[in-house]
Amino acid sequence: MTVSQDDPRSAYEQVADDIRRKIASGTLKAGQRLDGNAKMAERYGVAAMTIRHALDILRREQLIVSQQGRGTFVASDPAVPDTSGGDGGMAEELSQIKAALDLINSRLDRLETQVRDRP
């Protein structure tokens, strides 16, 4: 995959999204070592700084880990939703988020009522 100039996303976002997709699909497996920055920069057609920025994002998302002197690896338990077409875990996660939002909304309604009814 090469970064597209026509894509409205920045180059580093395109790279991060591509790596994220590869982790989610299992193309990149837990514990697998990623190519070096220079090799990835060449493959994506971007500067090494762009690769570093993309990897920083994935590191913050805890999808990858870096070990000084060893390289960068897919995290042992990457928390990526399943995007393989089946809705297994994703449907459950969406259901949990909806339930949490419903609870928050009911609490907000109750608080608004209490504030409005205050003397």
Secondary structure as the mmCIF struct_conf table of DSSP 4:
data_model
#
loop_
_struct_conf.conf_type_id
_struct_conf.id
_struct_conf.beg_label_comp_id
_struct_conf.beg_label_asym_id
_struct_conf.beg_label_seq_id
_struct_conf.end_label_comp_id
_struct_conf.end_label_asym_id
_struct_conf.end_label_seq_id
TURN_TY1_P TURN_TY1_P1 GLN A 5 ASP A 6
BEND BEND1 ASP A 7 ARG A 9
HELX_RH_AL_P HELX_RH_AL_P1 ALA A 11 SER A 25
TURN_TY1_P TURN_TY1_P2 GLY A 26 GLY A 26
BEND BEND2 THR A 27 LEU A 28
TURN_TY1_P TURN_TY1_P3 ALA A 30 GLY A 31
HELX_LH_PP_P HELX_LH_PP_P1 GLN A 32 GLN A 32
STRN STRN1 ARG A 33 ARG A 33
HELX_LH_PP_P HELX_LH_PP_P2 LEU A 34 GLY A 36
HELX_RH_AL_P HELX_RH_AL_P2 ASN A 37 TYR A 44
TURN_TY1_P TURN_TY1_P4 GLY A 45 GLY A 45
BEND BEND3 VAL A 46 VAL A 46
HELX_RH_AL_P HELX_RH_AL_P3 ALA A 48 ARG A 60
TURN_TY1_P TURN_TY1_P5 GLU A 61 GLN A 62
BEND BEND4 LEU A 63 LEU A 63
STRN STRN2 ILE A 64 GLN A 67
TURN_TY1_P TURN_TY1_P6 GLN A 68 ARG A 70
STRN STRN3 GLY A 71 VAL A 74
BEND BEND5 SER A 76 ASP A 77
BEND BEND6 SER A 84 GLY A 85
HELX_RH_AL_P HELX_RH_AL_P4 GLY A 88 ARG A 116
TURN_TY1_P TURN_TY1_P7 ASP A 117 ASP A 117
#
